Amino acid sequence: MKEYSNIFIFLDSSFLGKLNIQNRGGEIMPTFVVLGKFTREGIAKIKESPKRLEASRQVTKSVGGKIKEFYYTMGQYDMVAIVEAPSNEAAMQALFTVGMAGAVKTETLVAIPAEEGVKIIKKLP
């Protein structure tokens, strides 16, 4: 976990409160932290990155999700996104679609809101 700690210093401290996102039906939608690295092709065509980001937003929207926050970062990863999607499968579909373009490689973390994590911990023997 220590290797990820440097990533989050680039995020606004209020982002943690944004992980508890509801869909139109009032249900909590799964939230994902997506860590990205440019591929050789992606960095060679870096000026196309804003267009690729917009395309990624559209792909995510097409599966019922949304890129809530996006940051270019310095360090181990080149970008961090906070994404909501209606399911793990929808998130995977969007990530595979974006990955097929060949400009980025991603690592995805499922984000559990602190309140939910506390409930789980309280159930432990």
C-alpha positions as CSV (number, residue, x, y, z in Angstrom):
1,M,0.0,0.0,0.0
2,K,2.9,2.3,0.6
3,E,3.7,2.5,-3.1
4,Y,0.4,4.2,-3.7
5,S,0.6,6.8,-1.0
6,N,2.5,9.2,-3.3
7,I,-0.3,9.2,-5.8
8,F,-2.9,10.6,-3.5
9,I,-1.0,13.7,-2.6
10,F,-2.0,15.1,-6.0
11,L,-5.7,14.7,-5.3
12,D,-7.8,17.4,-3.7
13,S,-8.5,16.3,-0.1
14,S,-12.3,16.4,-0.7
15,F,-12.1,13.5,-3.2
16,L,-12.6,11.0,-0.4
17,G,-16.1,12.3,0.1
18,K,-16.9,11.9,-3.6
19,L,-16.4,8.1,-3.4
20,N,-19.9,7.6,-2.1
21,I,-21.8,8.2,-5.3
22,Q,-25.4,7.3,-6.0
23,N,-27.0,6.4,-9.3
24,R,-30.4,7.8,-10.4
25,G,-32.2,5.1,-8.5
26,G,-30.5,6.1,-5.3
27,E,-28.3,3.0,-5.1
28,I,-24.6,3.4,-4.3
29,M,-22.6,2.8,-7.6
30,P,-19.2,1.1,-7.4
31,T,-16.3,3.5,-7.5
32,F,-12.9,2.8,-8.9
33,V,-9.5,4.4,-8.6
34,V,-7.8,4.0,-12.0
35,L,-4.0,4.4,-12.1
36,G,-2.7,4.9,-15.7
37,K,0.7,4.9,-17.4
38,F,1.3,6.1,-21.0
39,T,2.6,3.5,-23.4
40,R,5.3,4.4,-25.8
41,E,2.7,5.2,-28.4
42,G,0.7,7.3,-25.9
43,I,3.7,9.4,-24.9
44,A,4.8,9.8,-28.5
45,K,1.4,11.2,-29.3
46,I,1.0,13.1,-26.0
47,K,-0.7,16.1,-27.7
48,E,-3.6,13.8,-28.5
49,S,-4.1,13.1,-24.8
50,P,-7.0,15.6,-24.3
51,K,-8.9,14.0,-27.2
52,R,-8.2,10.6,-25.8
53,L,-9.5,11.7,-22.4
54,E,-12.7,13.0,-23.9
55,A,-13.1,9.7,-25.8
56,S,-12.6,7.8,-22.5
57,R,-15.3,10.0,-20.9
58,Q,-17.7,9.0,-23.8
59,V,-16.8,5.3,-23.5
60,T,-17.4,5.4,-19.7
61,K,-20.7,7.2,-20.3
62,S,-21.8,4.5,-22.8
63,V,-21.6,1.8,-20.2
64,G,-23.5,3.9,-17.7
65,G,-20.6,5.3,-15.8
66,K,-18.7,8.6,-15.4
67,I,-15.2,9.8,-14.9
68,K,-15.7,11.9,-11.8
69,E,-12.2,13.2,-11.4
70,F,-9.1,13.0,-13.6
71,Y,-5.5,14.1,-12.7
72,Y,-2.3,14.1,-14.6
73,T,0.3,13.1,-12.1
74,M,4.1,12.9,-11.7
75,G,5.8,9.8,-10.3
76,Q,5.1,6.1,-10.8
77,Y,1.8,6.8,-12.6
78,D,1.0,9.4,-15.3
79,M,-2.6,9.8,-14.4
80,V,-5.2,9.0,-11.8
81,A,-9.0,8.9,-12.4
82,I,-11.9,8.4,-10.0
83,V,-14.6,6.6,-11.9
84,E,-18.1,5.4,-11.1
85,A,-19.8,2.6,-13.0
86,P,-22.9,0.6,-12.5
87,S,-21.0,-2.7,-12.0
88,N,-17.6,-4.3,-12.1
89,E,-18.4,-5.7,-15.6
90,A,-19.3,-2.2,-16.9
91,A,-16.1,-0.8,-15.6
92,M,-14.1,-3.7,-17.1
93,Q,-15.8,-3.1,-20.5
94,A,-14.9,0.6,-20.5
95,L,-11.3,-0.1,-19.4
96,F,-10.8,-2.8,-22.1
97,T,-12.3,-0.5,-24.7
98,V,-9.9,2.4,-23.7
99,G,-7.0,0.0,-23.4
100,M,-7.6,-1.3,-27.0
101,A,-6.5,2.1,-28.3
102,G,-3.0,1.3,-27.1
103,A,-2.1,4.7,-25.5
104,V,-2.4,3.8,-21.8
105,K,-2.0,0.8,-19.5
106,T,-4.1,0.9,-16.4
107,E,-4.3,-0.6,-12.9
108,T,-7.7,-0.4,-11.2
109,L,-8.6,-0.4,-7.6
110,V,-12.1,-1.0,-6.2
111,A,-12.8,1.9,-3.8
112,I,-14.9,1.1,-0.7
113,P,-16.2,4.1,1.1
114,A,-14.9,4.4,4.7
115,E,-18.4,4.0,6.2
116,E,-18.8,0.6,4.4
117,G,-15.3,-0.5,5.4
118,V,-16.1,0.3,9.0
119,K,-19.3,-1.9,8.8
120,I,-17.3,-4.7,7.3
121,I,-14.6,-4.4,10.0
122,K,-17.3,-4.4,12.8
123,K,-18.5,-7.8,11.5
124,L,-15.1,-9.4,11.9
125,P,-14.8,-12.1,14.6
